[in-house]
Amino acid sequence: MDLHGIHVPLVTPFAADGSVAADALARLAGDLLTAGAAGLVVLGTTGEPGSLDDAEKRLVLDTVAPVCRAHGAPLTVGVGGGDTGRTADALAALDGVADAALATVPAFVRPGPAGVLAHFRHLAAHSPVPLIVYHIPYRTGQQLDAGTLAEVLRLPGVIGVKYAAGGIDDTAVDLLGQGQRGVMAGDDTHLSALMAIGADGGILASAHLATGQYADLADAWRKGDADRARGLGHRLAALARAAFAEPNPAVVKGVLHAQGRIPTPDVRLPLLSATPAAVATALDRLAEVAE
């Protein structure tokens, strides 16, 4: 699997009775791939996996997998937690179902760089699918330097990293300066800047809302067309800020509902639905992207 372009971490739509709206999920997945997404991710943070039971998680996976197959697009499944053994068990269940897994640096445990490397070495040795490392230190509490991440990325079976450090930090600069491939932006507002210094694409929740424009931006940087990329990158960054003005994925769901693409804007506690003002602002920024 060649990791590049824009992958969309899918929301989990809910029906009015609170159940997973599988039909809406299938339509949304197909629309995103038709609009230019290079691949989809299910059961990542944006999909609210912590609020889904096992049957609902399986429904999400079984709904999206055939859509990806029909489009010839890769499907990545989010797995993770602080326990290496249970994460390895979750990976084993993906055999024949997914093309890759998005696995977090262990959260809360803070095992240190050597522990993180041992964690991913174990996962890579036992996973039936390639791994994408999810580096998001402001959630996991575990910062890693470029040397450690590069060592993780050299492990057989590790194909890339979703890099979400909250900005363009020294680790990102050093990692990309080494020519590391498979680096995917995970902070939506910083996609353009990361691609300008060598990232291969992004895994971005706000790409639900302007999928074609995000794909165009990735294509522009890949071709070295900085003039085309800069203006579009700024407009998409403004959209991303609006989409994350309240806890993700509330605003994204609010906009998708306003567009008639999902049946409700609902999220599950402890998340709260987006305020009307936040949704209106995001819709305004979306209109500006399309201008």
ABEGO torsion letter per residue (X at the ends): XBBBEBBBBBBBBBBAAGBBBAAAAAAAAAAAAAAGBABBBBGBAAAGAAABBAAAAAAAAAAAAAAAAAAGBBBBBBBEEABAAAAAAAAAAABGABABBBBBBBBGAGAEAAAAAAAAAAAAAABABBBBBBBBAAAAGBBBBAAAAAAAAABBGBAEBBBBAGEBBAAAAAAAAAGBBGBBBABAAAAAAAAAAGBAEBBBAAAAABAAAAAAAAAAAAAGBAAAAAAAAAAAAAAAAAAAABBOAAAAAAAAAAAGABABABBBOABBBBBAAAAAAAAAAAAAAAX
